[in-house]
Amino acid sequence: MRWLLLLVVGLLTRAVAVERITFGEVRSAALGRTLPVAVIAPATPPAMGKAPVLYFLHGRGRNHRSLIESEAARSALLAAPCYIVLPQGEDGWYINVPGDPQSRYETYLEEVIAWAEREYPIAPEPAARGIAGWSMGGYGAVRFAETHPGKFGFVASVIGLLDFPRPETLPEGQNYRVPIKRFSTDYSVWATLNPLRHVEKLQGAALTLVLATNGFERTMNENFLGALKARAMTARVHRLEGGHEFPLVERAVPLVVADLTRFLDGSGQVQPAAHGPNHRP
């Protein structure tokens, strides 16, 4: 009978956890349509005040449900001491596409944040707000934090393209073809969109990078780390064996959540940010 009791308890626990995952819709004036969004509530909502939040951006070819549909990633996100907001970013790279007023995905992400803060008890202060993503979403998270300096206390990228877009001058196997539809053919525009060129905008944020030892983006990330070092800035770096693939992302999510938890205190209350010198994935 003990095994039956344990089974029932396990099923009830899982049901309660799943109930903390909700789905909504964000009406975007920037894109002129409604897009879906998933939200995971913390196990212990704040008794008073507002809770921290992590905005987690998906990779190219994936969607707002991808991490939820992964048991390993979902379990890690459910254990986070904060709200997790997972927007649908389509194939927009989370940027306002140069020359295309119908593809304003950076402005759309601002709308997602405003929507989340209206719908949930989410704290807007930088010390309570993080942004993360993988692959295209890793690029998007870092660049969005750069274009909104001081608004995010925690920033994380998992196998993100952090020296991109750029001409194909990297070693063989370390390039990624630039989607011209999103980034144009103008190299001067590329420079404004490349996260490596603007690392100083991340000053004061707690940074986490997860690198794949065999990923095509590895050199881009090493270049990004070099740009941080040149400015006496650092990041917590995790190097995982593997390539630019979703199973590696699944392994990385618990690391991001652990670093986020270090950024926040153990009770879920917020500590001030402290940071000094010190594909279809």
C-alpha positions in Angstrom: 0.0 0.0 0.0 3.0 2.3 0.6 3.8 2.3 -3.1 0.2 3.3 -3.9 0.3 6.1 -1.4 3.6 7.4 -2.9 2.1 7.2 -6.4 -1.0 9.2 -5.3 1.2 11.8 -3.6 3.4 12.1 -6.6 0.4 12.5 -9.0 -1.1 15.2 -6.7 2.2 17.0 -6.5 2.6 17.0 -10.3 -1.0 18.2 -10.7 -0.4 21.2 -8.4 2.8 22.0 -10.2 1.1 21.9 -13.6 -1.6 24.2 -12.2 1.1 26.9 -11.8 1.5 27.0 -15.6 -0.9 29.2 -17.3 -1.3 30.5 -20.9 -2.4 33.9 -22.0 -2.3 36.2 -25.0 -0.6 39.5 -25.6 -2.3 41.9 -28.0 0.7 43.6 -29.8 0.2 47.0 -31.3 3.8 46.7 -32.6 3.1 43.6 -34.6 -0.6 44.2 -35.2 -1.7 40.8 -33.9 -2.1 38.7 -30.8 0.6 36.3 -29.7 0.5 33.6 -27.1 2.6 33.6 -23.9 3.2 31.1 -21.1 3.7 32.0 -17.4 4.9 29.8 -14.6 4.0 31.1 -11.1 6.4 30.4 -8.1 5.4 27.7 -5.7 5.2 30.2 -2.9 3.6 33.5 -4.2 4.6 36.6 -2.2 2.4 37.1 0.8 2.9 40.8 0.4 4.3 43.0 -2.3 5.5 41.6 -5.7 7.7 38.7 -6.8 10.8 38.6 -9.0 10.5 37.5 -12.6 12.6 35.9 -15.3 11.7 36.4 -19.0 12.9 33.4 -20.9 13.2 33.7 -24.7 13.1 30.7 -27.0 15.4 29.8 -29.9 14.8 29.9 -33.6 12.3 27.3 -34.7 11.0 26.8 -31.2 8.2 28.5 -29.3 6.8 29.6 -26.0 5.9 26.0 -25.0 9.2 24.3 -25.8 10.7 24.5 -22.3 7.4 23.5 -20.7 7.1 20.5 -23.0 10.6 19.3 -21.8 10.3 17.5 -18.5 13.8 18.4 -17.4 13.5 22.1 -18.3 9.9 22.3 -16.9 11.0 20.8 -13.5 13.8 23.4 -13.2 11.6 26.3 -14.1 8.9 25.1 -11.6 11.6 25.2 -8.9 12.6 28.8 -9.6 11.7 31.3 -6.8 10.1 33.7 -9.2 7.6 34.1 -12.1 8.9 32.7 -15.4 7.4 34.4 -18.5 7.9 32.6 -21.8 6.8 34.7 -24.8 6.3 33.6 -28.4 9.0 35.3 -30.3 8.4 33.7 -33.7 11.5 34.2 -36.0 11.9 37.8 -35.1 15.3 37.7 -33.2 13.6 40.0 -30.7 14.7 43.1 -32.6 12.9 45.8 -34.5 13.8 44.7 -38.1 15.6 47.4 -40.0 13.4 48.9 -42.7 10.4 46.8 -41.8 7.8 48.7 -39.6 5.7 45.5 -39.4 8.4 43.5 -37.7 9.0 45.3 -34.4 9.8 42.4 -32.1 11.9 44.5 -29.6 8.9 46.8 -29.1 6.7 43.7 -28.9 8.9 42.3 -26.0 8.4 45.6 -24.2 4.6 45.0 -24.6 5.0 41.5 -23.1 6.8 42.9 -20.1 4.1 45.6 -19.6 1.4 42.9 -20.0 3.1 40.6 -17.4 3.4 43.4 -14.9 -0.3 44.2 -15.3 -1.5 40.6 -15.1 0.7 39.3 -12.3 2.2 40.6 -9.1 5.6 41.1 -10.7 8.2 43.5 -9.3 9.6 45.9 -11.9 12.8 46.8 -10.2 16.1 45.7 -11.9 17.1 43.7 -8.7 13.9 41.7 -9.2 14.0 41.3 -12.9 16.0 38.9 -15.1 16.1 38.0 -18.8 17.5 34.8 -20.4 17.2 32.9 -23.6 18.8 30.2 -25.7 20.3 30.4 -29.3 18.3 33.2 -31.0 16.8 33.9 -27.6 20.2 34.1 -26.0 21.1 36.7 -28.6 17.7 38.5 -28.0 18.1 38.4 -24.2 21.5 40.0 -24.1 20.8 42.6 -26.8 17.5 43.5 -25.2 19.3 44.0 -21.9 21.8 46.2 -23.7 19.1 48.3 -25.3 17.4 48.7 -21.9 20.5 49.3 -19.8 20.0 49.1 -16.0 16.6 47.4 -16.4 17.7 43.8 -15.7 19.8 42.8 -12.7 20.3 39.2 -14.1 21.1 38.4 -17.7 21.7 34.8 -19.1 22.5 33.4 -22.5 22.5 29.7 -23.4 24.4 29.0 -26.6 23.5 32.5 -27.7 24.9 34.1 -30.9 26.6 36.9 -29.0 29.0 38.1 -31.8 26.3 38.3 -34.5 25.4 39.5 -37.1 28.9 39.7 -38.6 30.6 38.8 -41.9 31.6 35.2 -42.2 35.2 35.7 -41.0 35.2 33.1 -38.1 36.9 29.7 -38.3 35.3 27.0 -40.4 32.2 25.6 -38.7 31.9 28.7 -36.4 29.7 30.8 -38.6 26.0 31.2 -39.0 24.4 32.6 -42.1 22.8 36.0 -41.4 19.1 36.1 -42.1 19.0 39.1 -44.4 15.3 39.4 -44.0 15.8 40.3 -40.4 19.2 42.1 -40.4 19.5 43.7 -43.9 22.7 43.6 -46.0 24.1 46.8 -44.4 27.3 46.0 -42.4 26.9 49.3 -40.5 23.5 48.2 -39.4 24.9 44.9 -38.3 27.3 46.7 -36.0 24.4 48.3 -34.1 22.7 44.9 -33.7 25.7 42.9 -32.6 25.7 42.4 -28.7 29.5 42.2 -28.6 29.7 45.8 -29.7 27.7 47.1 -26.7 28.8 45.0 -23.7 29.4 48.2 -21.6 25.6 48.5 -21.5 25.5 45.4 -19.2 27.6 47.0 -16.5 26.2 46.2 -13.1 24.2 43.1 -14.2 24.9 39.6 -13.0 25.8 37.7 -16.2 25.6 34.0 -16.9 26.7 32.3 -20.1 26.3 28.7 -21.1 28.6 27.5 -23.9 28.6 24.3 -25.9 32.1 22.8 -26.5 31.1 21.8 -30.0 28.6 24.5 -30.8 29.0 26.7 -33.9 28.5 29.7 -31.7 31.4 28.9 -29.3 33.9 31.3 -30.9 31.2 34.1 -30.9 30.8 33.5 -27.1 34.6 33.5 -26.5 34.8 36.8 -28.4 32.0 38.1 -26.2 33.9 37.1 -23.1 37.0 38.8 -24.4 35.0 42.0 -24.9 33.8 41.7 -21.3 37.3 41.2 -20.0 38.6 44.2 -21.9 36.1 46.3 -19.8 36.9 44.6 -16.5 33.5 42.9 -16.6 32.9 39.2 -15.8 30.3 36.5 -16.2 29.6 33.2 -14.6 30.5 30.7 -17.4 29.3 27.1 -17.8 30.9 25.0 -20.5 28.8 21.9 -21.4 29.9 19.1 -23.6 27.8 19.0 -26.7 26.7 21.0 -29.7 24.1 23.6 -30.6 21.2 21.3 -29.8 18.1 21.3 -27.6 19.2 18.5 -25.3 22.1 20.8 -24.2 19.6 23.6 -23.6 17.6 21.2 -21.3 20.8 20.6 -19.3 21.5 24.3 -19.2 18.1 25.5 -17.8 18.8 24.2 -14.2 22.2 26.0 -14.3 20.4 29.3 -15.3 17.8 28.8 -12.5 20.6 28.0 -10.0 22.4 31.2 -10.9 19.2 33.2 -10.8 18.5 31.8 -7.3 22.0 32.9 -6.2 21.1 36.4 -7.5 17.9 36.3 -5.4 18.0 35.4 -1.7 16.7 32.0 -0.5 13.4 33.3 0.7 12.4 34.7 -2.6 12.9 38.3 -1.5 15.1 40.4 -3.7 18.8 41.2 -3.0 20.4 44.2 -4.7 22.3 43.2 -7.9 26.0 42.8 -7.2 28.5 42.4 -10.0 32.1 43.6 -9.8 35.4 42.6 -11.3 36.0 39.4 -9.9 19.4 25.0 -36.1 16.6 24.3 -34.3 18.1 24.0 -30.9 
